[in-house]
């Protein structure tokens, strides 16, 4: 089961990083070999590019979620935390003047 998950993830990553030119080249080779018609190739190119974009978006979301989880677990200061502290320091400095 884990091997299946790894293969699926690898396929998704592959779709996320493949370029439009690479998709077109691959599909055109399939047309030359007679594995696809010209009409089928246009549809396949569109589908693969769309799927690649979806996979890329999903991968970005996954990375963001993982990074957020890691920063939460490490209890790291966020931008908002730092900005609040800077504002507090400025307020304290004004009081001391």
Secondary structure, DSSP 4 states (H G I P E B T S, - for coil): -HHHHHHHHHHHHHHHH--HHHHHHHHHHHHHTTSS-HHHHHHHHHHHHHHHHHHHHHHHHHHHHHHHHHHHHHTPPPHHHHHHHHHHHHHHHHHH-
